[in-house]
Amino acid sequence: MVVIRLARGGAKKRPFYNIVVADSRERRDGRFIERLGFYNPMAAGAEQPLRVAIDRVTYWAGVGAQLSPTVARLVDQAKKAA
């Protein structure tokens, strides 16, 4: 199964997440098919906290990819902001 989920990056105590399309059997931060955006919960000042390619999320959901609950919440948040 193909899933759209978060892959963690960044340093210790400074998380940064990439929103990726990956096979569900791959590790959390392992190989992925496509990067759809990012989420930076530590964004401050002029930094952008969230960027999502809504058109690509719609495409992948249309061909059967499952969104994780957190990614679904972030995509809804991005749609409201756009």
LINCORBEL-V971848 format. One record per backbone hydrogen bond with DSSP energy under -1.0 kcal/mol. CO is the residue of the C=O (numbers start at 1). NH is the residue of the N-H. Records with the same first field share a line. If there is no record, write none. Layout:
CO: NH / NH
This chain:
1: 24
2: 66
3: 22
4: 68
5: 20
7: 18
9: 16
11: 14
16: 9
17: 39
18: 7
19: 36 / 37
20: 5
21: 33 / 34
22: 3
23: 26
27: 30
34: 21
36: 53
37: 19
38: 51
39: 17
40: 43
44: 47
49: 40
51: 38
52: 54
53: 57
54: 58
55: 59
56: 60
57: 61
58: 62
59: 63
60: 65
61: 64
66: 4
68: 72
69: 73
70: 74
71: 75
72: 76
73: 77
74: 78
75: 79
76: 80
77: 81
78: 82
